[in-house]
Amino acid sequence: QLGDSRHIIPPQTENFVVATVEVETRDEAESLREVWSFGDGDPDAKHSSSVRYALPYTGRPRHVCQSFGGKYSHSGKLHYSVDFDLPIGHQVRAARSGIVHAVYQESNEGGPSRKYAS
């Protein structure tokens, strides 16, 4: 047994070798089994209540349509999402530094219903 291995792959990485295994016999090679798991973000990131987040938009105050743990679609990885009521085309920015790894903009509908959960 090779044991567990954990790697954090840097942003923008295109090729990353996780492991190299050398075997001496065909039987040994055929008996190898691997189990993979992965996730988004830095698993070692820690929340700091002393950090103040900027609003991700400029201009006047806006209505929050759904916040943390919202009953319509904010569960699992989306638990800490916040939905703001902004006009179409309004520029949205990151609240802190980082890299955007996913954007969903294929819909022109939404609302307080589970049918809009993605």
N, CA, C and O atoms as CSV, one atom per row, in Angstrom:
chain,resi,resn,atom,element,x,y,z
A,1,GLN,N,N,0.845,-1.185,0.000
A,1,GLN,CA,C,0.000,0.000,0.000
A,1,GLN,C,C,0.882,1.237,0.000
A,1,GLN,O,O,1.829,1.347,0.779
A,2,LEU,N,N,0.552,2.170,-0.893
A,2,LEU,CA,C,1.354,3.386,-1.022
A,2,LEU,C,C,0.994,4.440,0.008
A,2,LEU,O,O,1.829,5.280,0.344
A,3,GLY,N,N,-0.217,4.416,0.511
A,3,GLY,CA,C,-0.633,5.397,1.486
A,3,GLY,C,C,-1.325,6.586,0.853
A,3,GLY,O,O,-1.527,6.636,-0.361
A,4,ASP,N,N,-1.684,7.536,1.689
A,4,ASP,CA,C,-2.398,8.720,1.238
A,4,ASP,C,C,-1.417,9.781,0.762
A,4,ASP,O,O,-0.292,9.880,1.252
A,5,SER,N,N,-1.865,10.559,-0.192
A,5,SER,CA,C,-1.075,11.661,-0.716
A,5,SER,C,C,-2.011,12.838,-0.934
A,5,SER,O,O,-3.118,12.664,-1.441
A,6,ARG,N,N,-1.583,14.023,-0.560
A,6,ARG,CA,C,-2.409,15.213,-0.721
A,6,ARG,C,C,-1.611,16.281,-1.448
A,6,ARG,O,O,-0.472,16.575,-1.087
A,7,HIS,N,N,-2.224,16.860,-2.480
A,7,HIS,CA,C,-1.559,17.888,-3.268
A,7,HIS,C,C,-2.508,19.058,-3.478
A,7,HIS,O,O,-3.701,18.865,-3.708
A,8,ILE,N,N,-1.979,20.258,-3.398
A,8,ILE,CA,C,-2.735,21.456,-3.770
A,8,ILE,C,C,-2.132,21.946,-5.078
A,8,ILE,O,O,-0.962,22.326,-5.140
A,9,ILE,N,N,-2.953,21.931,-6.118
A,9,ILE,CA,C,-2.477,22.302,-7.449
A,9,ILE,C,C,-2.639,23.807,-7.625
A,9,ILE,O,O,-3.745,24.324,-7.475
A,10,PRO,N,N,-1.569,24.514,-7.937
A,10,PRO,CA,C,-1.645,25.971,-8.088
A,10,PRO,C,C,-2.585,26.386,-9.222
A,10,PRO,O,O,-2.747,25.648,-10.194
A,11,PRO,N,N,-3.203,27.562,-9.100
A,11,PRO,CA,C,-4.066,28.072,-10.177
A,11,PRO,C,C,-3.316,28.143,-11.495
A,11,PRO,O,O,-2.103,28.347,-11.526
A,12,GLN,N,N,-4.061,27.972,-12.587
A,12,GLN,CA,C,-3.540,28.064,-13.951
A,12,GLN,C,C,-2.614,26.902,-14.328
A,12,GLN,O,O,-1.996,26.946,-15.391
A,13,THR,N,N,-2.501,25.871,-13.496
A,13,THR,CA,C,-1.661,24.721,-13.799
A,13,THR,C,C,-2.330,23.865,-14.868
A,13,THR,O,O,-3.511,23.538,-14.747
A,14,GLU,N,N,-1.599,23.504,-15.900
A,14,GLU,CA,C,-2.158,22.676,-16.970
A,14,GLU,C,C,-1.762,21.212,-16.833
A,14,GLU,O,O,-2.546,20.332,-17.189
A,15,ASN,N,N,-0.587,20.937,-16.333
A,15,ASN,CA,C,-0.122,19.563,-16.149
A,15,ASN,C,C,0.432,19.414,-14.745
A,15,ASN,O,O,1.213,20.249,-14.288
A,16,PHE,N,N,0.031,18.356,-14.064
A,16,PHE,CA,C,0.477,18.152,-12.687
A,16,PHE,C,C,0.582,16.653,-12.432
A,16,PHE,O,O,-0.416,15.939,-12.530
A,17,VAL,N,N,1.776,16.169,-12.107
A,17,VAL,CA,C,1.973,14.751,-11.816
A,17,VAL,C,C,1.667,14.525,-10.343
A,17,VAL,O,O,2.305,15.110,-9.468
A,18,VAL,N,N,0.689,13.674,-10.081
A,18,VAL,CA,C,0.299,13.375,-8.706
A,18,VAL,C,C,1.183,12.271,-8.139
A,18,VAL,O,O,1.605,12.346,-6.985
A,19,ALA,N,N,1.462,11.261,-8.933
A,19,ALA,CA,C,2.288,10.153,-8.448
A,19,ALA,C,C,2.890,9.405,-9.622
A,19,ALA,O,O,2.337,9.386,-10.722
A,20,THR,N,N,4.018,8.799,-9.367
A,20,THR,CA,C,4.641,7.888,-10.317
A,20,THR,C,C,4.881,6.582,-9.563
A,20,THR,O,O,5.487,6.580,-8.491
A,21,VAL,N,N,4.406,5.482,-10.124
A,21,VAL,CA,C,4.532,4.193,-9.459
A,21,VAL,C,C,5.333,3.257,-10.353
A,21,VAL,O,O,5.010,3.089,-11.529
A,22,GLU,N,N,6.364,2.657,-9.803
A,22,GLU,CA,C,7.154,1.673,-10.540
A,22,GLU,C,C,6.815,0.288,-10.008
A,22,GLU,O,O,6.772,0.069,-8.797
A,23,VAL,N,N,6.577,-0.628,-10.910
A,23,VAL,CA,C,6.272,-2.004,-10.524
A,23,VAL,C,C,7.263,-2.942,-11.207
A,23,VAL,O,O,7.850,-2.615,-12.238
A,24,GLU,N,N,7.432,-4.123,-10.598
A,24,GLU,CA,C,8.396,-5.067,-11.139
A,24,GLU,C,C,7.746,-6.147,-11.984
A,24,GLU,O,O,8.383,-6.700,-12.881
A,25,THR,N,N,6.484,-6.454,-11.709
A,25,THR,CA,C,5.836,-7.532,-12.456
A,25,THR,C,C,4.488,-7.086,-12.982
A,25,THR,O,O,3.899,-6.120,-12.497
A,26,ARG,N,N,4.017,-7.801,-13.977
A,26,ARG,CA,C,2.690,-7.515,-14.541
A,26,ARG,C,C,1.594,-7.742,-13.499
A,26,ARG,O,O,0.647,-6.959,-13.412
A,27,ASP,N,N,1.720,-8.798,-12.721
A,27,ASP,CA,C,0.733,-9.074,-11.670
A,27,ASP,C,C,0.659,-7.928,-10.664
A,27,ASP,O,O,-0.424,-7.545,-10.221
A,28,GLU,N,N,1.802,-7.399,-10.317
A,28,GLU,CA,C,1.845,-6.260,-9.394
A,28,GLU,C,C,1.141,-5.052,-10.006
A,28,GLU,O,O,0.401,-4.356,-9.311
A,29,ALA,N,N,1.358,-4.795,-11.283
A,29,ALA,CA,C,0.719,-3.675,-11.973
A,29,ALA,C,C,-0.794,-3.864,-12.034
A,29,ALA,O,O,-1.550,-2.916,-11.822
A,30,GLU,N,N,-1.236,-5.086,-12.325
A,30,GLU,CA,C,-2.668,-5.350,-12.449
A,30,GLU,C,C,-3.389,-5.319,-11.106
A,30,GLU,O,O,-4.614,-5.197,-11.064
A,31,SER,N,N,-2.649,-5.426,-10.019
A,31,SER,CA,C,-3.285,-5.401,-8.696
A,31,SER,C,C,-3.382,-3.991,-8.111
A,31,SER,O,O,-3.972,-3.802,-7.047
A,32,LEU,N,N,-2.813,-3.012,-8.793
A,32,LEU,CA,C,-2.870,-1.633,-8.285
A,32,LEU,C,C,-4.296,-1.087,-8.343
A,32,LEU,O,O,-5.015,-1.322,-9.314
A,33,ARG,N,N,-4.693,-0.376,-7.327
A,33,ARG,CA,C,-5.989,0.297,-7.275
A,33,ARG,C,C,-5.770,1.714,-6.754
A,33,ARG,O,O,-4.957,1.936,-5.856
A,34,GLU,N,N,-6.488,2.654,-7.314
A,34,GLU,CA,C,-6.368,4.030,-6.832
A,34,GLU,C,C,-7.748,4.593,-6.535
A,34,GLU,O,O,-8.750,4.203,-7.133
A,35,VAL,N,N,-7.764,5.511,-5.603
A,35,VAL,CA,C,-8.990,6.217,-5.240
A,35,VAL,C,C,-8.651,7.703,-5.269
A,35,VAL,O,O,-7.674,8.139,-4.661
A,36,TRP,N,N,-9.471,8.480,-5.984
A,36,TRP,CA,C,-9.230,9.905,-6.132
A,36,TRP,C,C,-10.363,10.707,-5.515
A,36,TRP,O,O,-11.517,10.278,-5.534
A,37,SER,N,N,-10.045,11.835,-4.985
A,37,SER,CA,C,-11.062,12.811,-4.591
A,37,SER,C,C,-10.447,14.187,-4.806
A,37,SER,O,O,-9.229,14.350,-4.737
A,38,PHE,N,N,-11.289,15.164,-5.063
A,38,PHE,CA,C,-10.783,16.512,-5.280
A,38,PHE,C,C,-11.857,17.513,-4.905
A,38,PHE,O,O,-13.033,17.167,-4.788
A,39,GLY,N,N,-11.444,18.751,-4.717
A,39,GLY,CA,C,-12.381,19.810,-4.365
A,39,GLY,C,C,-11.856,21.146,-4.842
A,39,GLY,O,O,-10.695,21.275,-5.231
A,40,ASP,N,N,-12.723,22.132,-4.807
A,40,ASP,CA,C,-12.353,23.490,-5.214
A,40,ASP,C,C,-11.778,24.252,-4.028
A,40,ASP,O,O,-12.127,23.994,-2.876
A,41,GLY,N,N,-10.907,25.177,-4.323
A,41,GLY,CA,C,-10.393,26.071,-3.294
A,41,GLY,C,C,-9.249,25.469,-2.508
A,41,GLY,O,O,-8.755,24.388,-2.829
A,42,ASP,N,N,-8.843,26.169,-1.494
A,42,ASP,CA,C,-7.741,25.745,-0.634
A,42,ASP,C,C,-8.315,25.058,0.597
A,42,ASP,O,O,-8.990,25.707,1.396
A,43,PRO,N,N,-8.066,23.771,0.772
A,43,PRO,CA,C,-8.630,23.065,1.924
A,43,PRO,C,C,-8.082,23.553,3.259
A,43,PRO,O,O,-8.656,23.261,4.308
A,44,ASP,N,N,-6.971,24.298,3.229
A,44,ASP,CA,C,-6.392,24.819,4.469
A,44,ASP,C,C,-6.826,26.253,4.765
A,44,ASP,O,O,-6.413,26.829,5.771
A,45,ALA,N,N,-7.655,26.831,3.894
A,45,ALA,CA,C,-8.105,28.214,4.111
A,45,ALA,C,C,-8.918,28.297,5.397
A,45,ALA,O,O,-9.732,27.421,5.689
A,46,LYS,N,N,-8.692,29.340,6.143
A,46,LYS,CA,C,-9.398,29.546,7.409
A,46,LYS,C,C,-10.143,30.873,7.361
A,46,LYS,O,O,-9.614,31.879,6.889
A,47,HIS,N,N,-11.371,30.863,7.853
A,47,HIS,CA,C,-12.156,32.093,7.922
A,47,HIS,C,C,-11.611,32.982,9.026
A,47,HIS,O,O,-11.229,32.501,10.093
A,48,SER,N,N,-11.578,34.257,8.768
A,48,SER,CA,C,-11.176,35.221,9.779
A,48,SER,C,C,-12.283,36.238,9.942
A,48,SER,O,O,-12.596,36.984,9.015
A,49,SER,N,N,-12.878,36.266,11.127
A,49,SER,CA,C,-13.971,37.219,11.371
A,49,SER,C,C,-13.448,38.660,11.444
A,49,SER,O,O,-14.241,39.602,11.433
A,50,SER,N,N,-12.121,38.840,11.517
A,50,SER,CA,C,-11.573,40.195,11.563
A,50,SER,C,C,-11.468,40.822,10.170
A,50,SER,O,O,-11.256,42.029,10.052
A,51,VAL,N,N,-11.613,40.021,9.123
A,51,VAL,CA,C,-11.517,40.538,7.763
A,51,VAL,C,C,-12.878,41.073,7.333
A,51,VAL,O,O,-13.892,40.393,7.488
A,52,ARG,N,N,-12.900,42.272,6.802
A,52,ARG,CA,C,-14.138,42.875,6.318
A,52,ARG,C,C,-14.173,42.742,4.807
A,52,ARG,O,O,-13.248,43.153,4.107
A,53,TYR,N,N,-15.247,42.164,4.324
A,53,TYR,CA,C,-15.400,41.973,2.882
A,53,TYR,C,C,-16.042,43.211,2.260
A,53,TYR,O,O,-16.946,43.814,2.838
A,54,ALA,N,N,-15.561,43.578,1.081
A,54,ALA,CA,C,-16.166,44.673,0.334
A,54,ALA,C,C,-17.390,44.143,-0.396
A,54,ALA,O,O,-17.439,42.965,-0.751
A,55,LEU,N,N,-18.371,44.996,-0.620
A,55,LEU,CA,C,-19.501,44.584,-1.444
A,55,LEU,C,C,-19.001,44.358,-2.867
A,55,LEU,O,O,-18.120,45.086,-3.324
A,56,PRO,N,N,-19.533,43.377,-3.572
A,56,PRO,CA,C,-19.014,43.060,-4.899
A,56,PRO,C,C,-19.566,43.937,-6.021
A,56,PRO,O,O,-19.532,43.549,-7.189
A,57,TYR,N,N,-20.060,45.086,-5.678
A,57,TYR,CA,C,-20.594,46.009,-6.686
A,57,TYR,C,C,-20.438,47.431,-6.164
A,57,TYR,O,O,-20.212,47.645,-4.973
A,58,THR,N,N,-20.559,48.396,-7.063
A,58,THR,CA,C,-20.494,49.799,-6.671
A,58,THR,C,C,-21.877,50.411,-6.811
A,58,THR,O,O,-22.770,49.826,-7.424
A,59,GLY,N,N,-22.039,51.580,-6.243
A,59,GLY,CA,C,-23.323,52.273,-6.367
A,59,GLY,C,C,-24.153,52.192,-5.095
A,59,GLY,O,O,-23.642,51.936,-4.005
A,60,ARG,N,N,-25.434,52.417,-5.269
A,60,ARG,CA,C,-26.344,52.488,-4.120
A,60,ARG,C,C,-26.557,51.116,-3.480
A,60,ARG,O,O,-26.287,50.092,-4.107
A,61,PRO,N,N,-27.038,51.091,-2.243
A,61,PRO,CA,C,-27.336,49.812,-1.588
A,61,PRO,C,C,-28.356,49.005,-2.389
A,61,PRO,O,O,-29.250,49.575,-3.014
A,62,ARG,N,N,-28.222,47.684,-2.370
A,62,ARG,CA,C,-29.107,46.786,-3.109
A,62,ARG,C,C,-29.722,45.756,-2.181
A,62,ARG,O,O,-29.178,45.439,-1.123
A,63,HIS,N,N,-30.859,45.245,-2.597
A,63,HIS,CA,C,-31.577,44.228,-1.846
A,63,HIS,C,C,-30.847,42.885,-1.947
A,63,HIS,O,O,-30.399,42.501,-3.027
A,64,VAL,N,N,-30.725,42.167,-0.813
A,64,VAL,CA,C,-30.191,40.807,-0.815
A,64,VAL,C,C,-31.372,39.870,-1.018
A,64,VAL,O,O,-32.267,39.802,-0.175
A,65,CYS,N,N,-31.378,39.147,-2.135
A,65,CYS,CA,C,-32.488,38.248,-2.474
A,65,CYS,C,C,-32.410,36.930,-1.717
A,65,CYS,O,O,-33.434,36.358,-1.342
A,66,GLN,N,N,-31.193,36.453,-1.496
A,66,GLN,CA,C,-30.996,35.188,-0.803
A,66,GLN,C,C,-29.592,35.196,-0.207
A,66,GLN,O,O,-28.642,35.649,-0.846
A,67,SER,N,N,-29.468,34.697,1.005
A,67,SER,CA,C,-28.181,34.726,1.675
A,67,SER,C,C,-27.776,33.328,2.130
A,67,SER,O,O,-28.286,32.329,1.623
A,68,PHE,N,N,-26.851,33.266,3.093
A,68,PHE,CA,C,-26.293,31.999,3.571
A,68,PHE,C,C,-27.379,30.983,3.875
A,68,PHE,O,O,-28.338,31.280,4.586
A,69,GLY,N,N,-27.225,29.790,3.336
A,69,GLY,CA,C,-28.166,28.714,3.618
A,69,GLY,C,C,-29.571,28.992,3.132
A,69,GLY,O,O,-30.529,28.457,3.690
A,70,GLY,N,N,-29.723,29.819,2.098
A,70,GLY,CA,C,-31.047,30.154,1.579
A,70,GLY,C,C,-31.851,28.908,1.244
A,70,GLY,O,O,-31.295,27.909,0.789
A,71,LYS,N,N,-33.147,28.966,1.466
A,71,LYS,CA,C,-33.976,27.766,1.333
A,71,LYS,C,C,-34.200,27.328,-0.108
A,71,LYS,O,O,-34.728,26.239,-0.331
A,72,TYR,N,N,-33.819,28.138,-1.098
A,72,TYR,CA,C,-34.073,27.776,-2.485
A,72,TYR,C,C,-32.903,27.053,-3.128
A,72,TYR,O,O,-33.086,26.004,-3.746
A,73,SER,N,N,-31.720,27.594,-2.991
A,73,SER,CA,C,-30.607,26.976,-3.714
A,73,SER,C,C,-29.255,27.082,-3.015
A,73,SER,O,O,-28.250,26.663,-3.588
A,74,HIS,N,N,-29.193,27.611,-1.828
A,74,HIS,CA,C,-27.902,27.805,-1.166
A,74,HIS,C,C,-27.607,26.689,-0.171
A,74,HIS,O,O,-27.707,26.861,1.043
A,75,SER,N,N,-27.239,25.533,-0.736
A,75,SER,CA,C,-26.869,24.398,0.104
A,75,SER,C,C,-25.586,23.792,-0.452
A,75,SER,O,O,-25.163,24.135,-1.556
A,76,GLY,N,N,-24.975,22.906,0.296
A,76,GLY,CA,C,-23.719,22.292,-0.142
A,76,GLY,C,C,-22.653,23.340,-0.362
A,76,GLY,O,O,-22.440,24.203,0.489
A,77,LYS,N,N,-21.977,23.272,-1.507
A,77,LYS,CA,C,-20.905,24.230,-1.818
A,77,LYS,C,C,-21.419,25.660,-1.953
A,77,LYS,O,O,-20.648,26.613,-1.841
A,78,LEU,N,N,-22.708,25.809,-2.191
A,78,LEU,CA,C,-23.293,27.152,-2.354
A,78,LEU,C,C,-23.849,27.716,-1.044
A,78,LEU,O,O,-24.476,28.775,-1.053
A,79,HIS,N,N,-23.631,27.034,0.069
A,79,HIS,CA,C,-24.211,27.443,1.349
A,79,HIS,C,C,-23.931,28.911,1.688
A,79,HIS,O,O,-24.817,29.609,2.181
A,80,TYR,N,N,-22.724,29.377,1.432
A,80,TYR,CA,C,-22.354,30.746,1.811
A,80,TYR,C,C,-22.515,31.751,0.673
A,80,TYR,O,O,-21.899,32.816,0.698
A,81,SER,N,N,-23.330,31.427,-0.314
A,81,SER,CA,C,-23.590,32.342,-1.424
A,81,SER,C,C,-24.509,33.481,-0.992
A,81,SER,O,O,-25.314,33.336,-0.072
A,82,VAL,N,N,-24.373,34.607,-1.669
A,82,VAL,CA,C,-25.251,35.758,-1.441
A,82,VAL,C,C,-25.717,36.249,-2.809
A,82,VAL,O,O,-24.902,36.509,-3.694
A,83,ASP,N,N,-27.035,36.375,-2.978
A,83,ASP,CA,C,-27.611,36.880,-4.227
A,83,ASP,C,C,-28.063,38.319,-4.026
A,83,ASP,O,O,-28.839,38.611,-3.116
A,84,PHE,N,N,-27.575,39.223,-4.884
A,84,PHE,CA,C,-27.954,40.629,-4.837
A,84,PHE,C,C,-28.872,40.946,-6.009
A,84,PHE,O,O,-28.712,40.390,-7.096
A,85,ASP,N,N,-29.821,41.830,-5.792
A,85,ASP,CA,C,-30.717,42.284,-6.856
A,85,ASP,C,C,-30.027,43.426,-7.601
A,85,ASP,O,O,-30.084,44.582,-7.182
A,86,LEU,N,N,-29.377,43.083,-8.711
A,86,LEU,CA,C,-28.654,44.069,-9.511
A,86,LEU,C,C,-29.237,44.116,-10.908
A,86,LEU,O,O,-29.740,43.108,-11.404
A,87,PRO,N,N,-29.176,45.271,-11.550
A,87,PRO,CA,C,-29.671,45.355,-12.929
A,87,PRO,C,C,-28.807,44.540,-13.883
A,87,PRO,O,O,-27.615,44.353,-13.637
A,88,ILE,N,N,-29.391,44.062,-14.953
A,88,ILE,CA,C,-28.660,43.314,-15.966
A,88,ILE,C,C,-27.519,44.182,-16.494
A,88,ILE,O,O,-27.712,45.357,-16.809
A,89,GLY,N,N,-26.343,43.596,-16.583
A,89,GLY,CA,C,-25.181,44.310,-17.089
A,89,GLY,C,C,-24.372,45.032,-16.023
A,89,GLY,O,O,-23.296,45.552,-16.318
A,90,HIS,N,N,-24.871,45.077,-14.778
A,90,HIS,CA,C,-24.132,45.753,-13.702
A,90,HIS,C,C,-22.855,44.978,-13.416
A,90,HIS,O,O,-22.892,43.752,-13.313
A,91,GLN,N,N,-21.730,45.667,-13.287
A,91,GLN,CA,C,-20.454,45.011,-13.057
A,91,GLN,C,C,-20.395,44.444,-11.642
A,91,GLN,O,O,-20.697,45.133,-10.668
A,92,VAL,N,N,-20.003,43.185,-11.549
A,92,VAL,CA,C,-19.833,42.512,-10.259
A,92,VAL,C,C,-18.360,42.163,-10.121
A,92,VAL,O,O,-17.736,41.667,-11.060
A,93,ARG,N,N,-17.812,42.426,-8.943
A,93,ARG,CA,C,-16.391,42.188,-8.694
A,93,ARG,C,C,-16.234,41.214,-7.537
A,93,ARG,O,O,-17.176,40.971,-6.784
A,94,ALA,N,N,-15.041,40.661,-7.404
A,94,ALA,CA,C,-14.748,39.779,-6.277
A,94,ALA,C,C,-14.689,40.595,-4.995
A,94,ALA,O,O,-14.197,41.724,-4.988
A,95,ALA,N,N,-15.190,40.019,-3.919
A,95,ALA,CA,C,-15.165,40.696,-2.627
A,95,ALA,C,C,-13.759,40.680,-2.017
A,95,ALA,O,O,-13.429,41.532,-1.191
A,96,ARG,N,N,-12.940,39.720,-2.423
A,96,ARG,CA,C,-11.541,39.629,-1.986
A,96,ARG,C,C,-10.712,39.146,-3.166
A,96,ARG,O,O,-11.258,38.744,-4.194
A,97,SER,N,N,-9.409,39.184,-3.019
A,97,SER,CA,C,-8.544,38.734,-4.114
A,97,SER,C,C,-8.697,37.236,-4.336
A,97,SER,O,O,-9.038,36.490,-3.418
A,98,GLY,N,N,-8.443,36.812,-5.551
A,98,GLY,CA,C,-8.546,35.404,-5.880
A,98,GLY,C,C,-8.767,35.217,-7.359
A,98,GLY,O,O,-8.643,36.160,-8.141
A,99,ILE,N,N,-9.092,34.003,-7.740
A,99,ILE,CA,C,-9.320,33.668,-9.134
A,99,ILE,C,C,-10.725,33.110,-9.276
A,99,ILE,O,O,-11.116,32.214,-8.528
A,100,VAL,N,N,-11.483,33.629,-10.222
A,100,VAL,CA,C,-12.814,33.115,-10.501
A,100,VAL,C,C,-12.644,31.804,-11.252
A,100,VAL,O,O,-11.956,31.760,-12.272
A,101,HIS,N,N,-13.260,30.743,-10.763
A,101,HIS,CA,C,-13.106,29.464,-11.450
A,101,HIS,C,C,-14.394,28.984,-12.094
A,101,HIS,O,O,-14.387,27.964,-12.784
A,102,ALA,N,N,-15.498,29.690,-11.889
A,102,ALA,CA,C,-16.751,29.307,-12.549
A,102,ALA,C,C,-17.696,30.503,-12.579
A,102,ALA,O,O,-17.781,31.273,-11.623
A,103,VAL,N,N,-18.404,30.641,-13.700
A,103,VAL,CA,C,-19.416,31.676,-13.851
A,103,VAL,C,C,-20.615,31.044,-14.535
A,103,VAL,O,O,-20.457,30.298,-15.501
A,104,TYR,N,N,-21.801,31.333,-14.048
A,104,TYR,CA,C,-23.018,30.833,-14.687
A,104,TYR,C,C,-23.812,32.039,-15.162
A,104,TYR,O,O,-24.251,32.854,-14.351
A,105,GLN,N,N,-23.999,32.157,-16.466
A,105,GLN,CA,C,-24.752,33.293,-16.998
A,105,GLN,C,C,-25.619,32.888,-18.182
A,105,GLN,O,O,-25.943,33.716,-19.033
A,106,GLU,N,N,-25.995,31.612,-18.234
A,106,GLU,CA,C,-26.795,31.115,-19.356
A,106,GLU,C,C,-28.294,31.259,-19.116
A,106,GLU,O,O,-29.090,30.712,-19.879
A,107,SER,N,N,-28.682,31.961,-18.103
A,107,SER,CA,C,-30.099,32.057,-17.790
A,107,SER,C,C,-30.540,33.514,-17.722
A,107,SER,O,O,-29.794,34.380,-17.266
A,108,ASN,N,N,-31.741,33.768,-18.174
A,108,ASN,CA,C,-32.307,35.109,-18.020
A,108,ASN,C,C,-33.517,35.046,-17.094
A,108,ASN,O,O,-34.336,35.964,-17.058
A,109,GLU,N,N,-33.616,33.939,-16.341
A,109,GLU,CA,C,-34.713,33.766,-15.396
A,109,GLU,C,C,-34.158,33.497,-14.015
A,109,GLU,O,O,-33.008,33.083,-13.867
A,110,GLY,N,N,-34.958,33.727,-13.027
A,110,GLY,CA,C,-34.603,33.427,-11.650
A,110,GLY,C,C,-35.757,33.783,-10.751
A,110,GLY,O,O,-36.747,34.365,-11.193
A,111,GLY,N,N,-35.630,33.436,-9.500
A,111,GLY,CA,C,-36.680,33.767,-8.567
A,111,GLY,C,C,-36.660,32.862,-7.353
A,111,GLY,O,O,-35.858,31.932,-7.270
A,112,PRO,N,N,-37.550,33.142,-6.410
A,112,PRO,CA,C,-37.607,32.366,-5.168
A,112,PRO,C,C,-38.316,31.024,-5.357
A,112,PRO,O,O,-39.421,30.822,-4.854
A,113,SER,N,N,-37.684,30.126,-6.073
A,113,SER,CA,C,-38.265,28.815,-6.331
A,113,SER,C,C,-37.146,27.795,-6.500
A,113,SER,O,O,-36.089,28.120,-7.042
A,114,ARG,N,N,-37.365,26.575,-6.047
A,114,ARG,CA,C,-36.379,25.507,-6.203
A,114,ARG,C,C,-36.116,25.180,-7.679
A,114,ARG,O,O,-35.070,24.619,-8.005
A,115,LYS,N,N,-37.045,25.522,-8.566
A,115,LYS,CA,C,-36.839,25.196,-9.975
A,115,LYS,C,C,-35.661,25.954,-10.579
A,115,LYS,O,O,-35.160,25.570,-11.637
A,116,TYR,N,N,-35.209,27.027,-9.921
A,116,TYR,CA,C,-34.068,27.797,-10.413
A,116,TYR,C,C,-32.751,27.367,-9.765
A,116,TYR,O,O,-31.699,27.918,-10.086
A,117,ALA,N,N,-32.799,26.402,-8.869
A,117,ALA,CA,C,-31.576,25.916,-8.216
A,117,ALA,C,C,-30.729,25.196,-9.247
A,117,ALA,O,O,-31.250,24.456,-10.081
A,118,SER,N,N,-29.429,25.412,-9.191
A,118,SER,CA,C,-28.550,24.734,-10.148
A,118,SER,C,C,-27.693,23.716,-9.446
A,118,SER,O,O,-26.886,23.041,-10.086
